[in-house]
Amino acid sequence: MSRYNKDEILNNTSEFYSFLRKKRNNLKNIEQYATPIMTHATVAQRAALTTNAHMWTVGDRFYKLAHKYYDNVDLWWVLAWYNGYPTEADISVGQMIHVPLNLEQVLLIWGM
Protein backbone atom coordinates (compact mmCIF):
# COMPACT_ATOMS: atom_id res chain seq x y z
CA MET A 1 0.00 0.00 0.00
CA SER A 2 1.51 3.28 -1.06
CA ARG A 3 1.15 6.41 1.01
CA TYR A 4 0.30 8.26 -2.22
CA ASN A 5 -2.95 6.38 -2.93
CA LYS A 6 -5.22 9.28 -2.02
CA ASP A 7 -3.03 12.22 -2.95
CA GLU A 8 -4.01 14.61 -5.67
CA ILE A 9 -1.81 14.78 -8.76
CA LEU A 10 -0.97 18.36 -9.69
CA ASN A 11 0.14 19.88 -12.99
CA ASN A 12 3.03 22.18 -12.18
CA THR A 13 3.48 24.94 -14.74
CA SER A 14 5.53 27.19 -12.46
CA GLU A 15 8.18 29.29 -14.18
CA PHE A 16 10.59 28.17 -11.47
CA TYR A 17 10.73 24.71 -13.11
CA SER A 18 11.08 25.92 -16.70
CA PHE A 19 14.69 24.67 -16.86
CA LEU A 20 13.51 21.19 -15.88
CA ARG A 21 10.68 21.15 -18.41
CA LYS A 22 13.15 22.28 -21.08
CA LYS A 23 15.52 19.40 -20.20
CA ARG A 24 12.58 17.01 -20.52
CA ASN A 25 11.79 17.66 -24.18
CA ASN A 26 10.10 21.04 -23.62
CA LEU A 27 7.22 19.70 -21.52
CA LYS A 28 4.40 22.16 -20.88
CA ASN A 29 3.92 20.95 -17.32
CA ILE A 30 5.25 18.45 -14.82
CA GLU A 31 2.88 16.12 -12.97
CA GLN A 32 3.64 15.71 -9.31
CA TYR A 33 1.90 14.57 -6.15
CA ALA A 34 0.45 17.13 -3.80
CA THR A 35 2.42 17.27 -0.57
CA PRO A 36 0.54 15.26 2.05
CA ILE A 37 -0.13 16.99 5.34
CA MET A 38 0.86 14.50 7.99
CA THR A 39 0.02 14.75 11.66
CA HIS A 40 1.69 12.79 14.40
CA ALA A 41 -0.12 10.38 16.66
CA THR A 42 -1.41 11.88 19.90
CA VAL A 43 -0.20 10.61 23.26
CA ALA A 44 -3.45 8.66 23.69
CA GLN A 45 -3.16 7.10 20.23
CA ARG A 46 0.46 6.11 20.91
CA ALA A 47 -0.50 4.58 24.26
CA ALA A 48 -3.10 2.40 22.50
CA LEU A 49 -0.51 0.96 20.10
CA THR A 50 1.69 -2.03 20.77
CA THR A 51 5.23 -1.30 19.66
CA ASN A 52 8.51 -3.13 19.55
CA ALA A 53 11.63 -1.22 20.61
CA HIS A 54 14.51 -1.45 18.15
CA MET A 55 18.02 -0.19 18.82
CA TRP A 56 19.43 1.38 15.65
CA THR A 57 22.59 -0.39 14.50
CA VAL A 58 25.07 0.07 11.65
CA GLY A 59 23.38 -0.92 8.38
CA ASP A 60 19.81 -0.41 9.58
CA ARG A 61 17.41 1.10 7.07
CA PHE A 62 13.71 1.87 7.34
CA TYR A 63 12.95 -0.31 4.33
CA LYS A 64 14.78 -3.28 5.90
CA LEU A 65 12.80 -2.92 9.11
CA ALA A 66 9.57 -2.53 7.15
CA HIS A 67 10.35 -5.80 5.39
CA LYS A 68 11.12 -7.51 8.69
CA TYR A 69 8.01 -6.32 10.55
CA TYR A 70 5.45 -5.73 7.79
CA ASP A 71 6.80 -7.93 4.98
CA ASN A 72 6.57 -4.89 2.72
CA VAL A 73 9.50 -2.56 2.02
CA ASP A 74 7.10 0.11 0.69
CA LEU A 75 5.94 0.75 4.26
CA TRP A 76 9.29 2.25 5.31
CA TRP A 77 7.55 5.61 5.68
CA VAL A 78 5.41 4.26 8.56
CA LEU A 79 8.54 3.85 10.67
CA ALA A 80 9.94 7.24 9.63
CA TRP A 81 6.63 9.00 10.35
CA TYR A 82 5.93 7.25 13.64
CA ASN A 83 9.37 8.01 15.01
CA GLY A 84 9.57 11.52 13.54
CA TYR A 85 12.71 10.91 11.49
CA PRO A 86 12.49 11.91 7.83
CA THR A 87 15.58 9.89 6.88
CA GLU A 88 17.92 7.31 8.35
CA ALA A 89 20.63 10.00 8.47
CA ASP A 90 18.69 11.61 11.33
CA ILE A 91 19.15 8.55 13.56
CA SER A 92 22.35 7.76 15.45
CA VAL A 93 23.70 4.28 16.08
CA GLY A 94 22.50 3.14 19.50
CA GLN A 95 19.35 5.26 19.37
CA MET A 96 16.06 3.54 20.17
CA ILE A 97 13.16 3.68 17.69
CA HIS A 98 9.71 2.16 18.04
CA VAL A 99 8.05 -0.13 15.55
CA PRO A 100 4.25 -0.07 15.76
CA LEU A 101 3.13 -3.68 15.37
CA ASN A 102 -0.53 -3.23 14.44
CA LEU A 103 -0.29 -1.69 10.99
CA GLU A 104 -4.07 -1.31 10.62
CA GLN A 105 -4.24 0.90 13.73
CA VAL A 106 -1.35 3.04 12.48
CA LEU A 107 -3.02 3.57 9.12
CA LEU A 108 -6.27 4.54 10.85
CA ILE A 109 -4.42 7.15 12.92
CA TRP A 110 -2.77 8.51 9.80
CA GLY A 111 -6.12 8.60 8.00
CA MET A 112 -5.73 5.91 5.36
C-alpha positions as a LaTeX table, in Angstrom:
\begin{tabular}{lrrr}
\hline
Residue & $x$ (\AA) & $y$ (\AA) & $z$ (\AA) \\
\hline
Met1 & 0.00 & 0.00 & 0.00 \\
Ser2 & 1.51 & 3.28 & $-1.06$ \\
Arg3 & 1.15 & 6.41 & 1.01 \\
Tyr4 & 0.30 & 8.26 & $-2.22$ \\
Asn5 & $-2.95$ & 6.38 & $-2.93$ \\
Lys6 & $-5.22$ & 9.28 & $-2.02$ \\
Asp7 & $-3.03$ & 12.22 & $-2.95$ \\
Glu8 & $-4.01$ & 14.61 & $-5.67$ \\
Ile9 & $-1.81$ & 14.78 & $-8.76$ \\
Leu10 & $-0.97$ & 18.36 & $-9.69$ \\
Asn11 & 0.14 & 19.88 & $-12.99$ \\
Asn12 & 3.03 & 22.18 & $-12.18$ \\
Thr13 & 3.48 & 24.94 & $-14.74$ \\
Ser14 & 5.53 & 27.19 & $-12.46$ \\
Glu15 & 8.18 & 29.29 & $-14.18$ \\
Phe16 & 10.59 & 28.17 & $-11.47$ \\
Tyr17 & 10.73 & 24.71 & $-13.11$ \\
Ser18 & 11.08 & 25.92 & $-16.70$ \\
Phe19 & 14.69 & 24.67 & $-16.86$ \\
Leu20 & 13.51 & 21.19 & $-15.88$ \\
Arg21 & 10.68 & 21.15 & $-18.41$ \\
Lys22 & 13.15 & 22.28 & $-21.08$ \\
Lys23 & 15.52 & 19.40 & $-20.20$ \\
Arg24 & 12.58 & 17.01 & $-20.52$ \\
Asn25 & 11.79 & 17.66 & $-24.18$ \\
Asn26 & 10.10 & 21.04 & $-23.62$ \\
Leu27 & 7.22 & 19.70 & $-21.52$ \\
Lys28 & 4.40 & 22.16 & $-20.88$ \\
Asn29 & 3.92 & 20.95 & $-17.32$ \\
Ile30 & 5.25 & 18.45 & $-14.82$ \\
Glu31 & 2.88 & 16.12 & $-12.97$ \\
Gln32 & 3.64 & 15.71 & $-9.31$ \\
Tyr33 & 1.90 & 14.57 & $-6.15$ \\
Ala34 & 0.45 & 17.13 & $-3.80$ \\
Thr35 & 2.42 & 17.27 & $-0.57$ \\
Pro36 & 0.54 & 15.26 & 2.05 \\
Ile37 & $-0.13$ & 16.99 & 5.34 \\
Met38 & 0.86 & 14.50 & 7.99 \\
Thr39 & 0.02 & 14.75 & 11.66 \\
His40 & 1.69 & 12.79 & 14.40 \\
Ala41 & $-0.12$ & 10.38 & 16.66 \\
Thr42 & $-1.41$ & 11.88 & 19.90 \\
Val43 & $-0.20$ & 10.61 & 23.26 \\
Ala44 & $-3.45$ & 8.66 & 23.69 \\
Gln45 & $-3.16$ & 7.10 & 20.23 \\
Arg46 & 0.46 & 6.11 & 20.91 \\
Ala47 & $-0.50$ & 4.58 & 24.26 \\
Ala48 & $-3.10$ & 2.40 & 22.50 \\
Leu49 & $-0.51$ & 0.96 & 20.10 \\
Thr50 & 1.69 & $-2.03$ & 20.77 \\
Thr51 & 5.23 & $-1.30$ & 19.66 \\
Asn52 & 8.51 & $-3.13$ & 19.55 \\
Ala53 & 11.63 & $-1.22$ & 20.61 \\
His54 & 14.51 & $-1.45$ & 18.15 \\
Met55 & 18.02 & $-0.19$ & 18.82 \\
Trp56 & 19.43 & 1.38 & 15.65 \\
Thr57 & 22.59 & $-0.39$ & 14.50 \\
Val58 & 25.07 & 0.07 & 11.65 \\
Gly59 & 23.38 & $-0.92$ & 8.38 \\
Asp60 & 19.81 & $-0.41$ & 9.58 \\
Arg61 & 17.41 & 1.10 & 7.07 \\
Phe62 & 13.71 & 1.87 & 7.34 \\
Tyr63 & 12.95 & $-0.31$ & 4.33 \\
Lys64 & 14.78 & $-3.28$ & 5.90 \\
Leu65 & 12.80 & $-2.92$ & 9.11 \\
Ala66 & 9.57 & $-2.53$ & 7.15 \\
His67 & 10.35 & $-5.80$ & 5.39 \\
Lys68 & 11.12 & $-7.51$ & 8.69 \\
Tyr69 & 8.01 & $-6.32$ & 10.55 \\
Tyr70 & 5.45 & $-5.73$ & 7.79 \\
Asp71 & 6.80 & $-7.93$ & 4.98 \\
Asn72 & 6.57 & $-4.89$ & 2.72 \\
Val73 & 9.50 & $-2.56$ & 2.02 \\
Asp74 & 7.10 & 0.11 & 0.69 \\
Leu75 & 5.94 & 0.75 & 4.26 \\
Trp76 & 9.29 & 2.25 & 5.31 \\
Trp77 & 7.55 & 5.61 & 5.68 \\
Val78 & 5.41 & 4.26 & 8.56 \\
Leu79 & 8.54 & 3.85 & 10.67 \\
Ala80 & 9.94 & 7.24 & 9.63 \\
Trp81 & 6.63 & 9.00 & 10.35 \\
Tyr82 & 5.93 & 7.25 & 13.64 \\
Asn83 & 9.37 & 8.01 & 15.01 \\
Gly84 & 9.57 & 11.52 & 13.54 \\
Tyr85 & 12.71 & 10.91 & 11.49 \\
Pro86 & 12.49 & 11.91 & 7.83 \\
Thr87 & 15.58 & 9.89 & 6.88 \\
Glu88 & 17.92 & 7.31 & 8.35 \\
Ala89 & 20.63 & 10.00 & 8.47 \\
Asp90 & 18.69 & 11.61 & 11.33 \\
Ile91 & 19.15 & 8.55 & 13.56 \\
Ser92 & 22.35 & 7.76 & 15.45 \\
Val93 & 23.70 & 4.28 & 16.08 \\
Gly94 & 22.50 & 3.14 & 19.50 \\
Gln95 & 19.35 & 5.26 & 19.37 \\
Met96 & 16.06 & 3.54 & 20.17 \\
Ile97 & 13.16 & 3.68 & 17.69 \\
His98 & 9.71 & 2.16 & 18.04 \\
Val99 & 8.05 & $-0.13$ & 15.55 \\
Pro100 & 4.25 & $-0.07$ & 15.76 \\
Leu101 & 3.13 & $-3.68$ & 15.37 \\
Asn102 & $-0.53$ & $-3.23$ & 14.44 \\
Leu103 & $-0.29$ & $-1.69$ & 10.99 \\
Glu104 & $-4.07$ & $-1.31$ & 10.62 \\
Gln105 & $-4.24$ & 0.90 & 13.73 \\
Val106 & $-1.35$ & 3.04 & 12.48 \\
Leu107 & $-3.02$ & 3.57 & 9.12 \\
Leu108 & $-6.27$ & 4.54 & 10.85 \\
Ile109 & $-4.42$ & 7.15 & 12.92 \\
Trp110 & $-2.77$ & 8.51 & 9.80 \\
Gly111 & $-6.12$ & 8.60 & 8.00 \\
Met112 & $-5.73$ & 5.91 & 5.36 \\
\hline
\end{tabular}
